[in-house]
Amino acid sequence: MSNSILTIDMITRKSLEILENNLVLTRNVNRQYDDSFAVEGAKIGSTLRIRLPDRALVTDGAALQVQDDNEQYTTLTVASQKHIGVNFTSAELTMQLDDFAERVLKPRISQLASSIDADVANAYKTIGNSVGTPGTTPATSLVLLQAQQKLNENAAVMSPRYATVNPAANAGLVEGMKGLFNPTDTISRQFKNGMMGTGVLGFDEINMSQSIKQFTTGTRAATGTVTGAAVTTEGATSLTLTVGSGETIAVGDVFTIADCYAVNPQTRESTGSLFQFVALASTTATTTATVTVAPIYSAANALATVSALPGNNKAVVFVGTASTQYAQNLVYHKDAITFATADLLLPQGVDMASRAVHNGISLRVVRQYDINNDRMPCRIDVLYGYSTIRPQMACRLWG
């Protein structure tokens, strides 16, 4: 019996299936799809509006104290369009779909998935919570439990939680935890696969990804810096630090300030650990440096992040040695990071075009025909954006 011809819709659906199966980090974050672009198509720079949970102050006594709505919104920009090109022949279209996918689609789309994962892994730059010893590969259950502690102290829901680590950390953790209080089937799976797997230490999954990023710290010294001015305004988004002239603070640098403790967002009580700020933009100091950070709120505010606003001349300690590269493994609740896709326009005047959506991912395939060589150049595109919507529900595991 002769083979049927593979249609553009069949290829599109199979491409999307392969992409989903090859995503690691992105597979386990909050995924949103906006169908408002389904007709006219989205463009780079299109935005999605995402609502954040309301927070309020609990009051004592019988008298009603009405509070203003603290519901917040954030905007996620669909800023990245990635594609891979495929060039196949008419003869290849007569193959069985699985054979076509294995030979033609999978090698290319797996690279597309890795590229998307690597992009989303840059979310570490907006996450301050940090555990582990910089320069030391994670290899104990303690460091994973300390990351869980950070999420617990920030009132993250217990499930679903994930850890995505690089190959070195995966090897260290599997070796360091082999047989340690694990059920027989878990030990067997770790031995066979060399992976931490599912249902370990409260994580729904602990995955290995080759897309985990390396972070190079700024030239600032680890210690010796102090605050150059007190913060007096609730919701302030900048800090003044006294730093050596010409020294840099890199986007993603993490630091603590003396007497400025993290608070539980539900109780607004101190966790007993200094709040870990993260620089959201790079800066070079003259005698002082103005560092952009997430909004700072004291414990008296419904949106509390710290026990008290940072004071003047308080000691600042950075995580990691100056100008040094460290792996940035990630531990996170699913809702910490949001990944959103939008529909791309189906162009006119081409041989064929198709689009498919599944589990919050929209993918487009466009095909042309080269009559001179009987070949069909084809492009597979994804238009997406991502954002760390709730950074307090994630933690960096330094390697």
N, C-alpha and C positions, 0 to 999 in steps of 0.2 A: 504494500500500500504506500502510495507516495506521501511525502511529508507535506503538511499544510504550511502556508507562508506565515511567518511571524508578523503580526500587526504592530503598529506603533503603540497601541494601547497595551498590548501584552508586554512589550519591551519596557514601557513606562512603569507598569505595575511591578514587574520583576526588578527593575532598577531601584525602585523605592524599597522593596523588600530587602534587597542586598544592602542598601545604605543603612537601613534601620538595624540590621543584624551586625553590622560592622562598627557602629557607634559604640563607644564605651562610656566616657564621661557624660556625653550629651544624652545618652539613652536614659540616664537616671536623674535628670533635672526636670523641673516643671516645664512642660512644653505647651505652648499656646499657638493656635492657628487662627488668623483673622480672615474670615471669608468675605470681608467687605471689598477686597480687591479682586474677587473672582471674575468680575465682568471686565473691568477696564485694565486690570493688572496693576501690580505694585511696582514702585521704582526705588532705587537706593535713596534713602533719606525719608521714606515713608515712616510714620510713627504709630505706635500702639500705646494706648493709655491703660495702665495697670493699677488697680486699686489695692492699697495696703490696709491691713486691719486697723480698726479704730482702737484707741487707747484712752483710758479715763482714770481719774483719781477716785479712790474709794473714800467716802466720807463717813464720819461718826455721827451718831445722834438721830433723833426723830425728824429734825427739820430737813426738808428737801433742799439740796444744793444742786441746781441745774448747771450742767457744764456744757460748754460749746462743743460741737462735733470736732473730734480730732482726726477724723478719717483723712488719710493721706493718699495721694496719687503719685505715681512716677511714670515717666515716659520712656518707652523702649524704642530705640531707632533701628529700623531694618537697614543696617548699614553695610552688609557684606553679601556679595553675590559671588559664588564659587561655581565653577563648572569643570567638567572634563570632556575632552573630545574623543570620539570613537569613529573609526572609519571602517565600515564592513562592506562586503560584496553581496550581490543578489543571491549567490550560492549559499552564503552563510545564513540568509533568511529562511532557508529551507531546513535548517537544523531543528532538532527538538529544542524546546524552550530551555530546559535545564542544561543541555549541552552548550547552547548559545550563551547562556548566563555564565557558565563556568569558564568558557574560552574567551569570550569577548567582554562581558560586562564586569564580572567580579574583580579582575585585576585592576581595572581603572577605578571602579566605584569604591573599592577599599581604600584607595589613596584619597579620594574625595572625603570619605568618612574620617580618616586620620587628620586631614587638614581642618575639617570642622571641629573635631575634638581639640586639636591644638589651639584653635582660636578661642574656644570656650574655656580652655585651661588658663587663659590669661585672666580669668575672674579672680585669681589669687591677689591681683594688684589692688583689689578693693576690700580685701578681708584682713582684719587686724588680728583676730584670735590666732594664736600660734602656740604650738607645742613642739617638743623634740629638741635635740641639741644640734644647732647648725654645724654642718660638717661631719655629722655622724649618721650613718644609715640606720633608720628605725629597725629594731630587731627584737622588741619585747612587747608583751601585751600591755604593759604599763603605759606606753606612749599612746596607744590606741584608746585606752581607757581615759587618759588625760584629755584627749580630744573629745571623747564623749562627755566628760565633765564640763568642758567649755560649752557644749551645746545644751547640756542640762541647766547650767547656770544662766543661760540665756533663754530658758523656757521653750526650747525647741521641742516639738512633739516627738515622742520616742520612735515613731516609725512613719514613713520609711527613711532610714539613714544609710548612707553609703560612704565608702572610702575608695578613692582611686589613687593608686600609687605607681611609681615608675618601676622598671624591672629590678633595679637594685634594692629598693625597699621591699618589693614583693619577695625577692630571694631571702632578704634578711628576716622578714617576718615569718615566712614559712619555716625557715631553719630554726629561728629562735623560739617558735611556739609549737614545734612538732610534738604531738602527743600530750601537750599541756592541757589537762582537764578537758580534752575534747572527746566527744562521743566517737565510738569506733568508726562509724561511717564517715565522719568528718576527717579523721586521721587518714583513713583509706583514700578519700578524695584528694586530700592535700598531697599524699605520697604519689598517687597516680598522675595528678595533673600539675603538681608544682605550683598550685594556686591556693590562696586562702579560701576562696569560695563564698558560700552563702551561710547565713545564720551563725556568724562568729562574733562573740563579744558584743552582742546587741546590734550588729550591723546587718541589714538585709543582704548586702553584698559587699565584698571587698574585692575590687577588680584591679588588674594590672593594665596600664596603658603606656604606650611608647610616646604619647603626646604630652605627658606632664612636663611643665616648663622648668627651666633653670632661671634663677633670679640673681642678678648681680647688684649687690648693695652699693649705696653711694659712697663717696670718699670721706664722709663724716666719720668722726671717731665714735667708737661704741659707747664711751662714757666721757664725761667732762662737759657736756652740753647742759645748759640750764634754760628755763623759760625766760624770755626777755620782757614779758608783760603778762599781767593777769587777764584772764577772760572774765568779762563782766556781763556779757549778754547771752541769754538763753538762745540756743539754736545757732551759736557762732560756728562758722565753717573754716576758720583759720587760726593758727597759733603762731606766735612769734618766739623763735628759738635763737639763743646766742650761740652761733656756730663759727668756727674758724673761717677767716676770709678765704673765699675761693673753694671752700668745701661744698660738696653737693649732697643733697638728699634726693634719692631716687624715688620715682613713683613705685609704690609697693613697699618702701622701707617701713618697718614696724618699730614703735618705741613706746616707752612708758614714761609717766610723769609722777614724781613723788607725791604722795598723799591724794592721788586721784584714782579712786578705786572703781572697778566695774560694779554695776548693780543688776540685780535680777529685774527684768522688765515688768514682771507681774507684781512683785512685792516692793520694788524700789529699794530693797535692802542691799547693803554691800555684800559682795561675794567673798571678800577677803583677799582678792587678787587685784593688782593694779590693772587699770584699763589699758588695753593695747590699741594705741592709735595707729593708723596707717596713712601714709602720705599719698594723696590722690593725684598729685602732680609733682613733677620734678622741679627742684629749685636750686639755685646756686647762691651761697651766702656772700654777703659783703662782711659786715660785722654781725648782722642778724639775718635770719632767713624766715620768710613768711611761708608757712606750710599749710596747704589746703587739706582739710580733713572732713569727715562726715559730720553733720550737725551734732553739737555737744549740748546736752541738757542735764541739769542737776537733778538730784533725787526729789526735789520739790515739784518737778514738772511731770505731767502725765506721760511724756515721751522720754523719761529719764534714761540716760546712758551711763552717767558717772555719779559718784557719791557727792562730789562738790566740783564746781568749775575750777579749772587749773589756776593756781596762784602764780605770783611772780617769783623769779629766782629759785624755782624748784628744779631738782636734779632730773635730767632726762637720760634714759638709757636705751640705746638702740639694740635691736636683735641682730646678731651676726657681726663679724669683723668687717671693716671697711674694704670696699672694692673686691669682694669675694663672692663667688658664685655658689648658690645652694639650690638643691632640688626643692620644688614646691608641691609636694603631695597634698591632696585635698580630702578633707572629711566634711560631710555636709548632709543636711536634711534636704529632701527633694525640693522644697519650696525656697531654698536659699538663692538658687540661680534659676532664672527663667530664660528659656530659649524659644524664640518665636519665628515662625516662617510666614510668608505671605505669597499669594499666587503671582507668578510672573505672567505677563501678557503672552497670549498665543498669537504669534505673528502671522500675518497674511503673506501670500506670495511664496511660501515654502512648499516642499514636497508634502510633508506631514508635520503635525505638531500635536502634542498631547500633554495632559497634566493629571497628576494623581495626588491624593491627600490621604494620609493614614497616620493615626496616633500623633497628630499635631505637626506633621511634616508634609510640606507641599514640594513636589518635585516636577520639573518640566523637561520634556524631551522634544527637541526640534531636529528634523531630518531634511537634508537636501539630497539631490541626485546629480551625480557627475556622469553625464552621458558618454563622455569620451573614454572613461575608464571603467564604466559599470560599477562604480563604487558609491556608497552612500555616507557622506560625512554627516556626523550627528553630534549634537552637544546635549549634555545633561546638566541642568542648572538647579541650584537651590539658592533662594534669596532669604536671608535670615538676619536676625539680630539676637543679642543676648545681653543680660544685665544681672548683676548681683543685687537682687531686689531686697533680700534680707541678709546682709552680711553677718549679722550676729548669729545666724543659724549655720555658719560654716566655720571651718578651722583649717589653718595651714599646718601641715605636718612637715617640718623642715628636715631635709636630708643632708 
